[in-house]
Amino acid sequence: MQNVSGNTGDIGVTPRRQGMVPTIFREYRDHFGLFWRVMLPVIIVSLVLYSALFLLSKLWISEPQWTFSTSAGIIAWPSDSDRSTGTFRSSSKSTGVHSTVGFNGSSCDIGLLWLAMCPLALVIVHQHRGENVTSREVWRYTRRKVVSILGACILMLLVTGGPFIILILIIAGFTEFLIPDLPAGLSTPIILFMLIAGVVAIYYLVKWSLCNQCVIIENLPAVAALRRSGELVRRRWGQFFGMYLLLILVGMVFSTAVLGLTLLLFSVVSFEFAPLREVLQSGRFFGLFVGGQVQITLQNAPVWAIATMGAVNTLTNAVLAPIWAILTTHLYMERAGIYEQRFKETVGSETALPKANS
């Protein structure tokens, strides 16, 4: 397979044939079944991971508290009895219902479903070439690129998350060994550092947002794919950021509403969640669409509720994953100048999939 990047000519010369929103709806509708068949292995892995985390929480925390939230799904916390043994130093959560304002950062990600971005992108570009593909074929081809995909992911995590990890380690070291009570005067530099690190992280996340397509379509290694993505995003960073921000906001509202409806159903069928009924059946439910959050913390949560919340969270991520894949892949094709018929002429057989029986 040859590198596609050398044959695309001037980038960005092919106009968008229709709006991005209609394109996303049309492709999601037309290829709904194929998208979900491609995501099925990752969905299963996510569900298994939730089960493993549940078991680990039961093993490591003798009496865990469980927080069910409209923004973060479900989280396990150590109880007061665990703190008294010295096993955990973090404070326990107070039980009961709490309402807050502001989206939680975990409400805008799609978890492990990011692992399906490359095969989903491959499906989209082959559909534009008029070629039918199967989930088995795209995963077989994706496995050949696993080193480049993981390498690009690790490099992105190091650049975007490295400063935060270093700061956490420094603060933990100071509070544990050097200065048990961190002076209040250090809070301002810490906040300033986090703001700067956040801006840098956002910049590189947008700049490298097309690296999956560069790996899977152009057959590039990790570093070259990140560099190529930066070239494609150049001079359009603000436009890309605006599109991603809009999709993040829509995804956050959708996830919060789905989790809110799930908790409302819990409050109807289980007395443990009954205190949520008054909150979610009032006008505050509509506040979930504009940044409101509702959560309940229980000392002994039913196993069925934990399992259901984990499944709902995973399926919600699966609903959003193809939208991200469609958006980023179409942005890639537009910027690389290989849209529609030109894509067929430019790429040819360079992204041909291996046969299913090979």
C-alpha positions as CSV (number, residue, x, y, z in Angstrom):
1,M,0.0,0.0,0.0
2,Q,1.2,3.4,-0.9
3,N,1.0,6.6,1.0
4,V,-2.0,8.6,-0.1
5,S,-0.8,12.0,1.1
6,G,1.6,12.5,-1.9
7,N,-1.2,12.2,-4.4
8,T,-3.9,14.4,-3.1
9,G,-2.8,17.7,-4.6
10,D,-3.9,21.0,-3.1
11,I,-5.8,20.5,0.0
12,G,-9.2,22.1,0.7
13,V,-10.0,22.8,-2.9
14,T,-13.2,20.6,-3.1
15,P,-16.2,22.4,-1.7
16,R,-18.5,20.6,0.7
17,R,-21.5,19.3,-1.3
18,Q,-24.0,19.7,1.5
19,G,-24.2,20.7,5.1
20,M,-22.4,18.6,7.7
21,V,-25.5,18.1,9.8
22,P,-27.6,16.6,7.0
23,T,-24.6,14.5,6.0
24,I,-24.2,13.1,9.5
25,F,-27.9,12.2,9.8
26,R,-28.0,10.6,6.3
27,E,-24.9,8.5,6.8
28,Y,-25.9,7.4,10.3
29,R,-29.3,6.3,9.0
30,D,-28.0,4.6,5.9
31,H,-25.3,2.6,7.7
32,F,-26.7,2.3,11.2
33,G,-26.6,-1.5,11.2
34,L,-23.0,-1.7,9.9
35,F,-21.8,0.9,12.4
36,W,-23.2,-1.0,15.3
37,R,-21.8,-4.3,14.0
38,V,-18.4,-2.6,13.8
39,M,-18.7,-1.3,17.4
40,L,-20.0,-4.5,18.9
41,P,-16.6,-5.9,20.0
42,V,-15.7,-2.6,21.7
43,I,-19.2,-2.5,23.4
44,I,-18.6,-6.0,24.7
45,V,-15.2,-5.1,26.0
46,S,-16.7,-2.0,27.7
47,L,-19.3,-4.1,29.4
48,V,-16.7,-6.6,30.6
49,L,-14.6,-3.7,31.9
50,Y,-17.5,-2.3,33.9
51,S,-18.1,-5.8,35.4
52,A,-14.4,-6.0,36.3
53,L,-14.4,-2.6,37.9
54,F,-17.5,-3.5,39.9
55,L,-15.7,-6.7,41.2
56,L,-12.5,-4.8,42.0
57,S,-14.5,-2.1,43.9
58,K,-16.2,-4.8,46.0
59,L,-12.8,-6.4,46.7
60,W,-10.8,-3.3,47.5
61,I,-13.5,-1.4,49.3
62,S,-15.3,-3.3,52.0
63,E,-18.3,-1.1,52.1
64,P,-18.3,1.1,49.0
65,Q,-20.7,4.0,48.5
66,W,-22.2,4.3,45.0
67,T,-22.9,7.6,43.4
68,F,-25.4,7.5,40.5
69,S,-25.2,10.7,38.5
70,T,-26.8,12.3,35.4
71,S,-23.3,13.4,34.3
72,A,-20.8,10.8,35.3
73,G,-22.9,7.6,35.3
74,I,-21.8,5.6,38.4
75,I,-18.8,6.0,40.7
76,A,-17.7,4.0,43.7
77,W,-16.4,5.8,46.8
78,P,-14.8,4.5,50.1
79,S,-17.1,4.7,53.1
80,D,-16.3,6.1,56.6
81,S,-15.5,2.7,57.8
82,D,-12.9,2.3,55.1
83,R,-11.4,5.6,56.0
84,S,-11.1,4.6,59.7
85,T,-8.9,1.7,58.7
86,G,-6.5,4.0,56.9
87,T,-6.9,2.2,53.6
88,F,-8.2,5.3,51.9
89,R,-7.4,8.9,52.7
90,S,-10.1,10.5,50.5
91,S,-13.3,11.7,52.1
92,S,-16.4,9.7,51.7
93,K,-19.5,11.1,50.0
94,S,-22.5,12.1,51.9
95,T,-25.5,9.9,51.1
96,G,-28.7,11.3,49.7
97,V,-29.7,13.4,46.7
98,H,-27.7,16.4,45.5
99,S,-28.4,18.9,42.7
100,T,-25.7,21.0,41.1
101,V,-25.1,23.2,38.1
102,G,-22.4,22.6,35.4
103,F,-21.5,19.7,33.2
104,N,-19.1,17.1,34.4
105,G,-16.1,16.5,32.0
106,S,-16.9,12.8,32.0
107,S,-20.3,13.5,30.4
108,C,-18.7,14.5,27.0
109,D,-16.4,11.6,26.3
110,I,-17.3,8.3,24.7
111,G,-15.0,6.0,26.7
112,L,-13.6,2.9,25.1
113,L,-15.7,3.6,22.0
114,W,-12.8,5.7,20.7
115,L,-11.2,2.4,19.8
116,A,-13.8,2.0,17.1
117,M,-12.9,5.3,15.4
118,C,-10.5,3.8,12.8
119,P,-12.7,0.9,11.6
120,L,-15.7,3.3,11.5
121,A,-13.6,5.8,9.4
122,L,-12.7,2.9,7.1
123,V,-16.4,2.1,6.6
124,I,-17.2,5.7,5.7
125,V,-14.5,6.1,3.1
126,H,-15.3,2.8,1.4
127,Q,-18.9,3.7,1.3
128,H,-17.9,6.9,-0.5
129,R,-16.0,4.7,-3.0
130,G,-19.2,2.8,-3.6
131,E,-17.7,-0.4,-2.1
132,N,-19.5,-2.6,0.4
133,V,-17.5,-3.8,3.3
134,T,-18.2,-6.0,6.4
135,S,-17.3,-5.4,10.0
136,R,-14.9,-8.4,9.9
137,E,-13.0,-6.9,7.0
138,V,-12.5,-3.5,8.5
139,W,-11.4,-5.0,11.9
140,R,-9.0,-7.3,10.1
141,Y,-7.5,-4.4,8.3
142,T,-7.5,-2.2,11.5
143,R,-5.5,-4.9,13.4
144,R,-2.7,-4.5,10.9
145,K,-2.4,-0.8,12.0
146,V,-2.7,-1.4,15.7
147,V,0.9,-0.3,16.5
148,S,0.5,3.0,14.7
149,I,-3.0,3.6,16.2
150,L,-1.8,2.9,19.8
151,G,1.4,4.9,19.2
152,A,-0.5,7.9,18.1
153,C,-2.9,7.6,21.0
154,I,-0.1,7.3,23.6
155,L,1.7,10.3,22.1
156,M,-1.5,12.4,22.3
157,L,-2.1,11.3,25.9
158,L,1.5,12.2,26.9
159,V,1.3,15.7,25.3
160,T,-2.3,16.6,26.4
161,G,-2.4,14.8,29.7
162,G,1.2,14.8,30.8
163,P,1.3,18.2,32.4
164,F,-1.8,17.3,34.6
165,I,-0.2,14.1,35.7
166,I,3.1,15.8,36.6
167,L,1.1,18.4,38.6
168,I,-0.8,15.8,40.5
169,L,2.4,13.9,41.3
170,I,4.1,17.1,42.5
171,I,1.1,18.1,44.7
172,A,0.8,14.5,46.1
173,G,4.5,14.5,46.9
174,F,4.4,17.8,48.6
175,T,1.3,17.0,50.7
176,E,2.6,13.5,51.6
177,F,6.2,14.0,52.4
178,L,7.2,17.7,52.5
179,I,4.3,20.0,53.3
180,P,1.3,18.2,54.8
181,D,-0.8,21.4,54.6
182,L,-0.2,23.1,51.3
183,P,-0.1,26.9,51.7
184,A,-3.1,28.7,50.3
185,G,-0.8,31.0,48.4
186,L,0.1,28.2,46.1
187,S,-3.4,27.8,44.8
188,T,-3.2,30.7,42.4
189,P,-0.1,29.4,40.5
190,I,-1.6,25.9,40.5
191,I,-4.8,27.2,38.9
192,L,-2.9,29.3,36.4
193,F,-0.8,26.2,35.4
194,M,-3.9,24.1,35.0
195,L,-5.5,26.8,32.8
196,I,-2.4,27.0,30.6
197,A,-2.1,23.2,30.4
198,G,-5.8,23.0,29.5
199,V,-5.5,25.5,26.7
200,V,-2.4,23.6,25.3
201,A,-4.3,20.3,25.6
202,I,-7.3,21.6,23.7
203,Y,-5.0,23.0,21.0
204,Y,-3.3,19.7,20.3
205,L,-6.5,17.7,20.6
206,V,-8.0,19.7,17.8
207,K,-4.7,19.8,15.8
208,W,-4.4,16.0,15.9
209,S,-8.1,15.2,15.6
210,L,-7.6,13.6,12.2
211,C,-4.7,11.3,13.1
212,N,-7.0,8.2,13.0
213,Q,-7.9,8.9,9.4
214,C,-4.3,9.6,8.5
215,V,-3.2,6.2,10.0
216,I,-6.0,4.1,8.5
217,I,-6.4,5.8,5.1
218,E,-2.9,7.1,4.3
219,N,-1.0,4.2,6.0
220,L,1.1,6.5,8.1
221,P,3.0,5.7,11.2
222,A,2.1,7.4,14.5
223,V,4.4,10.5,14.3
224,A,3.8,11.0,10.6
225,A,0.0,10.7,11.2
226,L,0.1,13.4,13.9
227,R,2.2,15.7,11.6
228,R,-0.1,15.1,8.7
229,S,-3.2,15.8,10.8
230,G,-1.6,19.1,11.9
231,E,-1.1,20.0,8.3
232,L,-4.7,19.3,7.4
233,V,-6.1,21.3,10.4
234,R,-3.8,24.3,9.8
235,R,-5.6,27.5,9.0
236,R,-8.9,25.8,9.9
237,W,-8.3,25.2,13.6
238,G,-11.0,27.6,14.7
239,Q,-13.5,26.1,12.4
240,F,-12.7,22.6,13.6
241,F,-12.8,23.7,17.3
242,G,-16.2,25.2,16.8
243,M,-17.6,22.0,15.2
244,Y,-16.1,19.8,17.9
245,L,-17.4,22.1,20.7
246,L,-20.9,22.1,19.3
247,L,-20.9,18.3,19.1
248,I,-19.5,18.0,22.6
249,L,-22.3,20.2,24.0
250,V,-24.9,18.2,22.1
251,G,-23.4,14.9,23.4
252,M,-23.3,16.2,26.9
253,V,-27.0,17.2,26.8
254,F,-27.9,13.9,25.3
255,S,-25.9,11.8,27.8
256,T,-27.2,13.8,30.7
257,A,-30.9,13.4,29.5
258,V,-30.5,9.6,29.0
259,L,-28.9,9.1,32.4
260,G,-31.6,11.3,33.9
261,L,-34.4,9.2,32.4
262,T,-32.6,6.1,33.6
263,L,-32.5,7.4,37.2
264,L,-36.1,8.4,36.9
265,L,-37.0,4.9,36.0
266,F,-35.0,3.6,38.9
267,S,-36.9,5.9,41.3
268,V,-40.2,4.3,40.1
269,V,-39.2,0.6,40.4
270,S,-36.9,0.8,43.4
271,F,-37.4,2.3,46.9
272,E,-33.6,3.1,47.2
273,F,-34.0,5.6,44.4
274,A,-37.3,7.0,45.5
275,P,-35.8,10.3,46.8
276,L,-34.9,11.1,43.1
277,R,-38.5,11.0,42.0
278,E,-39.4,14.4,43.5
279,V,-36.4,16.0,41.9
280,L,-36.6,14.4,38.4
281,Q,-40.4,14.7,38.1
282,S,-40.3,18.5,38.8
283,G,-39.2,21.3,36.6
284,R,-35.6,20.6,37.6
285,F,-35.6,17.7,35.1
286,F,-35.6,20.2,32.2
287,G,-32.6,21.8,33.9
288,L,-30.6,18.8,32.8
289,F,-30.7,20.2,29.2
290,V,-29.0,23.4,30.3
291,G,-26.2,22.2,32.6
292,G,-28.1,20.9,35.6
293,Q,-26.9,17.7,37.4
294,V,-28.7,15.4,39.8
295,Q,-27.0,12.6,41.7
296,I,-27.8,10.2,44.5
297,T,-25.2,8.4,46.8
298,L,-26.2,5.1,48.3
299,Q,-24.4,3.0,50.9
300,N,-25.7,-0.3,49.5
301,A,-26.7,0.0,45.9
302,P,-28.5,-2.9,44.2
303,V,-26.4,-5.0,41.8
304,W,-29.0,-4.7,39.1
305,A,-28.9,-0.9,39.3
306,I,-25.1,-0.9,39.0
307,A,-25.2,-3.2,36.0
308,T,-28.0,-1.3,34.3
309,M,-26.2,2.0,34.7
310,G,-23.0,0.6,33.3
311,A,-24.9,-0.8,30.3
312,V,-26.8,2.5,29.7
313,N,-23.5,4.5,29.9
314,T,-21.8,2.2,27.4
315,L,-24.7,2.2,24.9
316,T,-25.0,6.0,25.2
317,N,-21.3,6.2,24.2
318,A,-22.0,3.9,21.3
319,V,-24.7,6.1,20.0
320,L,-22.3,9.1,19.9
321,A,-19.3,7.3,18.5
322,P,-20.4,7.1,14.8
323,I,-21.3,10.8,14.9
324,W,-17.7,11.6,15.8
325,A,-16.4,9.2,13.1
326,I,-18.6,10.7,10.4
327,L,-17.7,14.3,11.3
328,T,-13.9,13.8,11.5
329,T,-13.8,11.6,8.4
330,H,-15.7,14.1,6.3
331,L,-13.5,16.9,7.6
332,Y,-10.5,14.8,6.6
333,M,-11.8,14.1,3.1
334,E,-12.7,17.7,2.6
335,R,-9.3,19.0,3.8
336,A,-7.3,16.4,1.9
337,G,-9.2,17.3,-1.3
338,I,-10.4,13.7,-2.0
339,Y,-14.1,14.2,-1.7
340,E,-16.6,12.0,-3.6
341,Q,-15.4,11.2,-7.2
342,R,-12.0,12.7,-6.6
343,F,-11.6,10.4,-3.7
344,K,-12.0,7.4,-6.0
345,E,-9.6,8.7,-8.5
346,T,-7.0,9.7,-6.0
347,V,-7.0,6.8,-3.6
348,G,-7.9,4.0,-6.0
349,S,-7.1,0.7,-4.4
350,E,-4.7,2.0,-1.8
351,T,-7.0,1.4,1.1
352,A,-8.3,-1.9,-0.3
353,L,-9.3,-4.3,2.5
354,P,-8.0,-7.8,2.8
355,K,-10.5,-10.4,1.8
356,A,-12.5,-12.0,4.5
357,N,-11.0,-15.4,3.7
358,S,-7.4,-14.3,3.5
